[in-house]
Amino acid sequence: MICLGIESTAHTFGIGIVQNKTVIANEKKSYQPEKGGLHPRKTAEHHAEVCGEVLEKAINKSGIRIEEIDLIAFSQGPGLPPCLKIGAVFARTLAKKLGKPLIGVNHCVAHLEIGKLFTNAKDPVLLYASGANTQVIALESGKYRVFGETIDVGVGNMLDTFGRNKGLSFPAGPEIERLAKKGEKYVELPYTVKGMDLAFGGILTQAERVKEKMENVCHSLQETVFAMLIEVSERAMSHTQKKELILGGGVAANKRLNDMCKIMCEERGAKFYTVPKQYCVDNAAMIAWTGLKMHKSGVKTPDTRIIRNYRTDMVKITWK
């Protein structure tokens, strides 16, 4: 069975094609603002302009004819509404034109599912660290439960905001990581873990105000924020008695965060899995793969309207 997936939650518009368990295409184009952060309307306009081009590239890459596609899947949420709408409309148009079923996919669940596909993890805890989302997730009682999450801003957006205010390029994560490697001392920043939840606003404010070399601030920012993520992830693993951790989301590309996860898992006697970089960041292959699994388990999407605040734990998991 062949599924075409569409990703359009934020700055990336992607088309992924999955045949059974094999990704045969995963094409995308991302909006790059000239300055500042993402403007939802301008980002959506970018998606509308490139959707046909990305589809053509994906079809050519896959080596199949578009008529051979059996199912269309799309990111139904969460995300920026103008961007989500472009993907949803494009998905409906394709499904109607091809006469194929259409299924809406939760973006966060898709990150976990593609992680499981590429790591062969059986029952992991997922540390999902991206721009807009920061959650610690695990499967319990038929749903992916959120054991801890940000109560203000996603870790990636926090890093981007810091970088933007300091004149760094977008996305700021790679540049912050590069500067952090040159840091020579730790500058104390607020460490805000409330129960199992996290807050990054105070850290951002203090990091922007502190009078210190940029390299030291970046080093301290990473060490503080990542330690918070590791603490909540470890407590979730302890509570659920799970022995596997997957790191996913765009921030998962950070080597220091990977190293800290690895150390924690080694100390617990647990397995740590990393996902190939192109599947850590927003991509459409994960939408296609998750849509395929949902469809095979009998899930249907009677209402294809976008769901801006589509929580991970709203999805009933009928597949394993």
N, C-alpha and C positions, 0 to 999 in steps of 0.2 A: 504494500500500500504506500502511496506517495502523498505527502502532505506539504503544502506550501504555507509558510508562516510569515506574518507581517509584524514588524516591530516599529513602534512610533511613539513611545512613551515620553521621550525627552529630546535630546539633541541628535539622536540617531534614527535614520529611517533605514530599515533593513528588510531584505527578503531572504528567507532561508528555505531550503527544500530538503526534506528528509525522506528517504526510502527505507522502510522498515527501521533498522537501527543504524543506518548509515547516513551521515550528512553529505549530500551530493552538491550542495551550493550554500554559501553563506555570504551574501553580498550586502554592502551597506554604504551609505554616504552620511556624514555627520555635519551638522551646522556648526560653523566656527565664527562666532561674533568678532567683529573688528576690534571691539573693546568692550569691557564690562562682562556681565554674565548673560545668561540666556533670556531673550525676550520671547515669550510664548507665541505671540502672533507671527513674528518674523521667522521663528523656528518652524512653525506650521507652514508658512509660505515656502520655506526651503523644501520641506517634505513633499509638498504638492508639486513643486517643480521637478524633483528628482525621482519620483516614484516610478514613472514609466521607464526611465533609464536603468534604475536598479533592478526592476523586474526583468528587463531584457538581458542584463548581465547574468542574473541568476539562472535564467532559463538556458542561456548559452553555456554557462559553466556546468550545469547539471547534465547536459547532453540528452535531455528528454524534450518531448513536445509538450506544450502547455496543456494540450487536450488529455495528456496522460495523468494529470494531477487528479487525485481522488478526493481531496479535502482541503479546505482553506481555513487557516487559523489566524487569529489576530490578537494583539495585546488589547484587552478590554479595560485594563487599569491595573494598578494606580498609575497616575502620570499627569502631565500637563494637558488639560482638556482640549485646547486647540490642536495639539499634536496627536492626541488619541483619536480625535475626530477624523483627521486625514487618513490614518490607518484603517479605521473602521469603515469609512466610506469606500476606500479603495478595495477593502476585503469584500464588502457587500457587492460592489460592482463586478469584481472577478467571479465571485460565487454565482451570481445571477447569469453572467455571460457564459460561464462554463457549465452551469447546471449542477454545481457541486454543493455538498453540505458545508455550512459555516459554523465555526465554533470559537467562542471567546475564551481567552486564556488569561489567568492571573499572572502578571509579570514576575512577581516575587516567587511564586510557586515554580515558574519556569526556570528560574535561576537554580533552584534546588534540583529539579528534575534533570537538567542538562549536566549538573555536577555529578549526580549519581550515575548517569550514563557513561561519562568519561572516566570515572574513578572506580566503578564497580562497588562503591560503598553500599552496604546493605541497609543500615538503619542509623544514619548519621545525625548529628547536630550540625546545623548550618549556621555559620557566622556570615551573615549577608551584609556586607559593607559597601554601599554604593553612594552615588551622589545624593539622591533624595531619600534613600532608605538605609536604616541601620537596625537590624533585627537579629535575634538569636532564635532559631526556629528548630523544632523537632516534631516528628510524627507521633501523636498520642491520641488514642480513641477516635480514629477515623478522620482527623484533621491535622494540618500542620499548625501546631500551636506556637504562639509567640511567647517565649519565656522571658524575653527582655527586649527593650527597644528604646530608641531615642524619644525623648519627650519634647524636644524642640526642633532640631535640624539634623539632617543626615550628615554623617561624618564627611562624605565627599563634598557636599555643598559647603560645609564649614571650612574645609581646606581650600576650596575654590574662592570663598569669600575672603579668607585671609590673604590668599595669593593676589586676588584682584586689588585689594586695598593696599598691597605692598608693591604693586606694579608688575607682578609675575604674569606669564602667559596663561591662557585657558586651554585645557584644564590644568590646574596648578599642582596637582598631586605629584607628577614626575619631577617638577622643578623643586618642590619642597623636599622630596626624597633626595635629590642630588645635593642640595644645600645641607641637609641634615647630616650627610656622611662626613661633612667637613666640620661639624660642630665639635667643640672641645670641652664644653661644660654644660651641665643641666641647670636650667633656670626654672625655679618653682612656679608651677601653674596650677589652677584649681583642678582638683580630681573629683569629679562629680558623678558618683554612682549612687542612685537612690533605690534601694532594694535591688531589683534586677534591671532597672531602667537607667538610662544614661542621659546626661545633658551636656551639650557642647558650647552653648552660648557664652557662659562665663569664661571658659577657656579661650574662646575666640577674642573676647574683649580684652582679657589680660595679655594675650600674646601680641595683640596689636599695640598695646600701650607700653609694654616693657622696653626699657632702654638697654639694648644689648645687641651684639652682632647678629645679623640675620641668620648666619649659619647655626649659632647657638639656640636661637629662638625656634628655628625649624626642627632642630634635633630634639628640643624639649617638648615641642608640640606633638611630634610623632610619638615620643616615648610615653607621654602622659595619656594621650588618646588611645593608643594601641594597648597600653596596660589595662585601661578600662574595658576595652573590648574583650581582652583575654580573660579578665576576672569574671565577667558575666558569662562568657562561653564555658569556662571551667565549672562554674557553679551549676549551669544548666546540664552539663555532662554528669556531674555528681548527682543531681536530683533525679535525672532520668536513667542513670546507670548505663548510659550509652558509651560505646568505646570507639567511636569514629567522629571526626570533625572534618567538615568540608568548609573551606574558605571560598566565598563567592562574592560577586559584585565587582565593580570597577576598581575599588580600593585594594582588592585582592592582588592586584599587580605589584603592590609595594613589597619589596624583598624583606624589609625589616619586619613588617607585619607577618609575613610568612615564617620568618625565623622564630618569632615569638610564639606563634601557634605551634610550631614544631617542637620547641623546647617544652611547652606546657604539656603537649600530648605525650612526649617521651617520659616526662616525670609521672604521668598518670598511667603509663602502660597502654596508651590508646594509639590509634592510627590517625595520622593526619594526611589529608588529601588536598592537593591543589588541582585546579581546573586549568586547562590550556588557556592562555591569555585571551584568545579571540572569543572564548566562550565565557570568560569572567565578565567582560564588559557587556553592555547591552547588545544583543544580537538577535537575529530572527530565527536561527536554527533552533534555539531553545523554545521558541513559540511553536514552531512546527513539530518538534519532538513531543512537547507536552500536549499539544492539540491532538496528535496521533494517539497518544496513550489514553487521553480522555475519550476520544471517539470510540476506540476499541472496547472501552469499558461501558459504553452505552450512554455517555454524557451527551446532552444536546443543549444548544443555546437558543431558547425561544425568543429571548430579548437581546438584540445585538447592540443596544445602546451602550455607550461607554460608562464606566463606573470609576469616577475620579478617585474616590477613596476606597478602592477595592482591597480590603484587608486580606492578608494571607490566611487567617483563620476563618474566613467566610466560605472557603472552598471545601466541599465534602470530597474526601479522597476515596474514590471508588476503584482505584487501581493501586498496585504495589509492584 
